[in-house]
Amino acid sequence: MHESFEIDRLDLRLLAALQADARLTNQQLGERIGLSASQCSRRRAALEAAGLIRGYRAGLDAAALGLHVQAFIQVTLKAHSGDNARRFRDLLACVDAIQEAYAPTGDTDYVLKAIVPDLAGLSRLVNEELLAHESVARLRSSIVLDRLKDRSRLPLPPG
């Protein structure tokens, strides 16, 4: 729906402010970007309706919640068919440990980002859920030793 929606510099400033702090009230947004609270409310609602704002989330601390191991997993499917790909995507939808999944170019069919409590949890994910699935031929996993950058903000043009 957002293809036909035109954003202006005030929308960009509003989006940038919300990326920095999604808890801002319309009053606080207005103070930051120079609009009234009601104007911010209307613009925010229009951006949400157009699909440019997909939702609001709380950033949680994985380690504090007992999730200490993050891994990237490269998956190769047994067969390259629409049905096999659908079965694999259905599996992904049911596995909460898989945080993100991508279909890249190259030799790998999918790249997954997973987070689990420990190495035993990673072993269960790999052996009992992924490799045990009928659609998966093989996989390679890489454990994250250190996160160098963690940013979910989009690089918006200046508003």
DRENBATOR-135443 format. One line per 2 residues: number of its first residue (from 1); their letters; for each residue x, y, z of N, C-alpha, C. Coordinates in steps of 0.05 Angstrom, whole numbers, plus 32768, in hexadecimal, padded with zeros to 4 digits. Example, Ala and Ser with C-alpha at 12.3 -4.5 7.8 and 13.67 -1.06 7.14 Angstrom:
! residues 2
1 = as = 8108/7F8E/809C/80F6/7FA6/809C/8108/7FBE/809C  8101/7FD3/808E/8111/7FEB/808F/8102/8001/809D $
//
This chain:
! residues 159
1 = mh = 8010/7FE8/8000/8000/8000/8000/8011/8019/8000  802A/8018/800A/803A/8030/800E/8047/803A/7FF4 $
3 = es = 8044/802C/7FDE/8051/8035/7FC5/8046/8050/7FBC  802C/8055/7FC0/8020/806E/7FB7/8021/8084/7FCC $
5 = fe = 802A/807E/7FE4/802B/8091/7FFA/8044/80A3/7FF7  8040/80BD/7FF6/8057/80CF/7FF5/805D/80DA/8010 $
7 = id = 8076/80D8/8018/807E/80E3/8032/808E/80FD/802D  808A/810F/8040/8098/8129/803E/80AD/812A/8054 $
9 = rl = 80BA/8141/8057/80D0/8143/806A/80C6/8140/8087  80AD/814A/808C/80A2/8147/80A7/809C/812A/80AE $
11 = dl = 8093/811A/809A/808F/80FE/809E/80A9/80F0/80A4  80BE/80F8/8095/80D9/80EC/809A/80E2/80F2/80B6 $
13 = rl = 80DE/810B/80BF/80E6/8112/80DA/80D6/8103/80EF  80BC/8100/80EA/80AC/80F0/80FC/80B5/80D3/80FD $
15 = la = 80BA/80C7/80E6/80C4/80AC/80E5/80DF/80A8/80F4  80F1/80BC/80EF/810B/80BA/80FD/8108/80BC/811B $
17 = al = 80F6/80CE/8124/80F1/80D1/8141/80E6/80B7/814D  80D3/80AB/813E/80C7/8092/8148/80DB/807B/8147 $
19 = qa = 80ED/807A/8134/8102/8066/8134/8114/8068/814C  8119/8081/8154/812A/8086/816B/811C/807F/8185 $
21 = da = 8102/8084/8186/80F2/807E/819F/80D5/807B/8197  80CC/8063/8194/80B1/805D/818C/809C/8063/81A1 $
23 = rl = 80A5/8069/81BA/8093/806F/81D0/808A/808C/81D0  8095/809C/81BE/808E/80B9/81BF/8070/80BD/81BB $
25 = tn = 8065/80CE/81CB/8049/80D6/81C7/8047/80E9/81B0  802F/80EE/81A6/802C/8101/8190/8034/811D/8199 $
27 = qq = 8030/8124/81B2/8039/813D/81BC/8058/813F/81BB  8065/812B/81C4/8083/812B/81C4/808D/812B/81A7 $
29 = lg = 8080/811B/8195/8088/811C/8179/8085/8138/816E  806F/8144/8173/806A/815F/8169/8080/8173/8172 $
31 = er = 8088/8171/818B/809D/8182/8196/80B7/817E/8187  80BD/8165/8180/80D6/815F/8173/80D6/8167/8155 $
33 = ig = 80BF/8166/8148/80C0/816B/812B/80B1/8185/8123  80A6/8193/8137/8099/81AD/8131/807D/81AB/8127 $
35 = ls = 806D/8198/8131/8051/8196/812A/8040/8194/8143  8027/8198/8140/8015/8194/8157/8011/8176/815C $
37 = as = 8007/816F/8173/8002/8153/817A/7FED/8147/8167  7FD9/8157/8160/7FC4/814C/814E/7FCF/8148/8132 $
39 = qc = 7FE1/815A/8128/7FED/8156/810E/7FFE/813C/810E  800D/8138/8124/801E/8120/8127/800D/8107/8127 $
41 = sr = 7FF6/8109/8135/7FE4/80F2/8137/7FDA/80EA/811B  7FD1/80FE/810C/7FC7/80F9/80F1/7FDD/80EE/80DE $
43 = rr = 7FF5/80FA/80E0/800B/80F0/80CF/8013/80D3/80D7  8014/80CE/80F1/801C/80B3/80FA/8007/809F/80F0 $
45 = aa = 7FED/80A6/80F3/7FD8/8094/80EB/7FD9/808F/80CD  7FDF/80A3/80BD/7FE2/80A0/80A0/7FFA/808E/8099 $
47 = le = 8010/8092/80A7/8028/8081/80A2/8023/8064/80AA  8014/8060/80BF/800D/8045/80C7/7FFA/8038/80B3 $
49 = aa = 7FE6/8047/80AA/7FD2/803D/8096/7FE0/8036/807C  7FF4/8046/8074/8002/8041/805B/8016/802A/805D $
51 = gl = 801A/8020/8076/802D/800A/8079/804A/8012/807D  804F/802C/807F/806B/8035/8083/8074/8030/80A0 $
53 = ir = 8061/8032/80B3/8067/802A/80CF/8059/800F/80D2  806A/7FFA/80D6/805F/7FDF/80D7/8057/7FD7/80F3 $
55 = gy = 8061/7FE5/8108/805A/7FDD/8123/806E/7FEA/8136  8069/7FE5/8150/8079/7FEF/8165/8082/7FD8/8177 $
57 = ra = 809C/7FD8/817F/80A6/7FC1/818E/80B7/7FCB/81A6  80B9/7FBA/81B9/80CB/7FBE/81D0/80E5/7FAF/81C9 $
59 = gl = 80FC/7FBC/81CD/8115/7FAE/81C9/811C/7F9F/81E2  811F/7F85/81E1/8124/7F75/81F8/8142/7F6D/81F9 $
61 = da = 814C/7F69/8211/8168/7F60/8214/8168/7F41/8215  8172/7F35/81FF/8172/7F18/81FC/8181/7F0A/8213 $
63 = aa = 8199/7F14/8219/81AA/7F07/822E/819C/7F09/8249  8190/7F1F/824F/8182/7F21/8269/816A/7F0E/826B $
65 = lg = 8160/7F06/8254/8149/7EF3/8253/8153/7ED6/824F  816D/7ED2/8252/8178/7EB6/8250/817D/7EAC/8234 $
67 = lh = 817D/7EBE/8221/8183/7EB6/8205/819F/7EBF/81FE  81B2/7EAD/8201/81CF/7EB5/8200/81DD/7EAF/81E6 $
69 = vq = 81D1/7E9E/81D5/81DE/7E95/81BC/81CE/7E9E/81A4  81DC/7EAE/8193/81D1/7EB6/817A/81E1/7EA9/8164 $
71 = af = 81D2/7E9F/814F/81E0/7E91/8139/81D3/7E99/811F  81E3/7E97/810A/81D9/7E99/80EF/81DC/7E7E/80E2 $
73 = iq = 81C6/7E76/80D5/81C4/7E5B/80CB/81BE/7E5C/80AD  81D0/7E50/809D/81CB/7E4E/8080/81BE/7E34/807A $
75 = vt = 81A8/7E35/806C/8198/7E1C/8066/8197/7E17/8048  819B/7DFE/8041/8198/7DF5/8025/8181/7DE0/8026 $
77 = lk = 816E/7DE5/8014/8157/7DD3/8013/815D/7DBA/8002  814E/7DA4/8007/8151/7D8B/7FF8/8149/7D8F/7FDB $
79 = ah = 8133/7D9C/7FD7/8129/7DA0/7FBC/8120/7DBD/7FB8  8124/7DC7/7FA0/811D/7DE3/7F9B/8102/7DE3/7F8C $
81 = sg = 80ED/7DE0/7F9D/80D2/7DE1/7F92/80C2/7DF4/7FA4  80AC/7DFE/7F98/809B/7E0F/7FA8/8090/7E02/7FC0 $
83 = dn = 8089/7DE8/7FBE/807D/7DD9/7FD4/8092/7DD6/7FEB  80AB/7DCF/7FE4/80C0/7DCC/7FF8/80C6/7DE7/8006 $
85 = ar = 80C7/7DFC/7FF6/80CC/7E17/8002/80B5/7E1E/8014  809C/7E18/800D/8085/7E1E/801E/8087/7E0E/8038 $
87 = rf = 808E/7DF4/8037/8091/7DE4/8050/80A6/7DF0/8062  80BC/7DF9/8056/80D1/7E05/8067/80C8/7E1F/8073 $
89 = rd = 80BA/7E30/8064/80B0/7E49/806F/809B/7E44/8084  808B/7E2F/8082/8078/7E28/8097/8087/7E20/80B0 $
91 = ll = 809D/7E12/80AD/80AE/7E0B/80C5/80B8/7E24/80D2  80C2/7E37/80C3/80CD/7E50/80CE/80B8/7E5F/80DF $
93 = ac = 80A0/7E5F/80D5/808A/7E6D/80E3/8085/7E61/80FF  808C/7E48/8103/8086/7E3B/811C/809E/7E3B/8130 $
95 = vd = 80B5/7E45/8128/80CD/7E43/8139/80D4/7E5F/8143  80CE/7E64/815C/80D3/7E7F/8168/80F0/7E86/8169 $
97 = ai = 8102/7E72/816B/811E/7E78/816D/8129/7E85/8154  811C/7E81/813D/8124/7E8E/8124/8119/7EAA/8124 $
99 = qe = 812B/7EBD/8126/8123/7ED9/8128/811F/7EE6/810C  8130/7EDE/80F9/812F/7EEA/80DF/8136/7ED4/80CB $
101 = ay = 812B/7ED6/80B3/8131/7EC2/809E/8132/7ED1/8083  8146/7ECA/8073/814B/7ED8/805A/814F/7EC3/8044 $
103 = ap = 8146/7EC9/802C/814C/7EB9/8014/8160/7EC8/8004  817A/7EC2/8007/818F/7ED2/7FF9/8195/7EC7/7FDD $
105 = tg = 81A6/7ED5/7FCE/81B1/7ECA/7FB6/81C8/7EB8/7FBD  81D1/7EA8/7FAB/81E8/7E97/7FAF/81E1/7E7A/7FB5 $
107 = dt = 81F3/7E6B/7FC1/81F0/7E4E/7FC5/81DD/7E47/7FDC  81D9/7E59/7FEF/81C8/7E54/8006/81AB/7E5B/7FFF $
109 = dy = 8199/7E4A/8007/817D/7E50/8001/8171/7E64/8016  8179/7E61/802F/816F/7E73/8044/8185/7E79/8058 $
111 = vl = 8184/7E91/8063/8195/7E98/807A/8183/7EA0/8091  8187/7E93/80A8/8176/7E97/80BF/8186/7EA3/80D5 $
113 = ka = 8179/7EB5/80E4/8185/7EBF/80FD/8176/7EB3/8114  8184/7EA5/8126/8177/7E98/813C/8183/7EA1/8156 $
115 = iv = 8172/7EA0/816B/817C/7EA5/8186/8170/7E90/8199  8182/7E85/81A9/817B/7E6F/81BB/8189/7E73/81D6 $
117 = pd = 8181/7E64/81EA/818D/7E68/8205/81AB/7E60/8206  81B2/7E4A/81F9/81CD/7E3F/81FC/81D3/7E2D/81E4 $
119 = la = 81EB/7E21/81E5/81F3/7E0F/81CF/81E2/7DF7/81CD  81D8/7DED/81E3/81C5/7DD6/81E2/81AC/7DDE/81D3 $
121 = gl = 81A2/7DF7/81D7/818B/7E01/81C9/8190/7E03/81AB  81A8/7E0C/81A4/81B0/7E0D/8188/81B1/7DF2/817B $
123 = sr = 81BC/7DDF/818A/81BD/7DC3/8180/81A1/7DB8/817C  818E/7DBD/818E/8172/7DB4/818B/8166/7DC1/8172 $
125 = lv = 816A/7DDB/816F/815F/7DE9/8158/8169/7DDE/813E  8183/7DDA/813D/8190/7DD0/8124/8188/7DB3/811E $
127 = ne = 818B/7DA2/8132/8188/7D85/812D/816B/7D7C/812E  815B/7D86/8141/8141/7D7C/8145/812B/7D8B/8136 $
129 = el = 8131/7DA4/812F/811C/7DB3/8121/8123/7DB8/8104  813B/7DC2/80FF/8142/7DC8/80E3/814B/7DB0/80D3 $
131 = la = 8160/7DA2/80DB/8169/7D8B/80CC/8155/7D74/80CB  8144/7D73/80E0/8130/7D5D/80E0/8119/7D63/80CD $
133 = he = 8117/7D7B/80C4/8101/7D82/80B2/8105/7D77/8096  80F0/7D6D/808A/80F1/7D60/8070/80FB/7D71/805A $
135 = sv = 80FA/7D8B/805C/8102/7D9D/8046/811F/7DA4/8046  812D/7D9F/805C/8149/7DA8/8060/815D/7D92/8058 $
137 = ar = 8170/7D9A/8047/8186/7D87/803F/819E/7D8B/8052  81A6/7DA3/8055/81BE/7DA8/8066/81BE/7DC5/8070 $
139 = lr = 81CF/7DCA/8084/81D1/7DE5/808E/81ED/7DE9/809A  81F4/7E03/809C/820C/7E0B/80AA/8205/7E21/80BD $
141 = ss = 8210/7E1F/80D5/820A/7E34/80E9/8223/7E42/80F2  8220/7E5B/80F8/8236/7E6B/8103/822C/7E79/811C $
143 = iv = 823A/7E75/8132/8232/7E81/814B/823E/7E9E/814C  822E/7EB0/8155/8237/7ECC/8158/8248/7ECF/8171 $
145 = ld = 8260/7ED8/816E/8272/7EDC/8184/826E/7EF8/8190  8269/7F0C/817F/8266/7F27/8189/8255/7F37/8175 $
147 = rl = 8243/7F47/817F/8232/7F57/816E/8240/7F72/816B  8248/7F79/8153/8256/7F92/814E/8244/7FAA/814A $
149 = kd = 822C/7FA4/813F/8219/7FBA/813B/81FD/7FAD/813C  81EB/7FBB/814A/81D0/7FB2/814C/81BE/7FCA/8148 $
151 = rs = 81B4/7FCC/8130/81A4/7FE3/8129/818C/7FDB/8118  8175/7FE4/8121/815D/7FDD/8112/8151/7FF6/8105 $
153 = rl = 815F/800D/8107/8156/8025/80FA/815C/8025/80DC  8149/802D/80CC/814E/8030/80B0/815D/804A/80AA $
155 = pl = 816E/804A/8096/817D/8063/808F/816B/8076/807F  815B/8085/808D/8148/8098/8080/8157/80B0/8075 $
157 = pp = 814D/80BB/805E/8159/80D4/8055/8153/80EA/8069  8164/80FF/8069/815F/8114/807D/8144/8121/8078 $
159 = g = 8137/8128/808D/811C/8134/808B/811C/8152/808E $
//
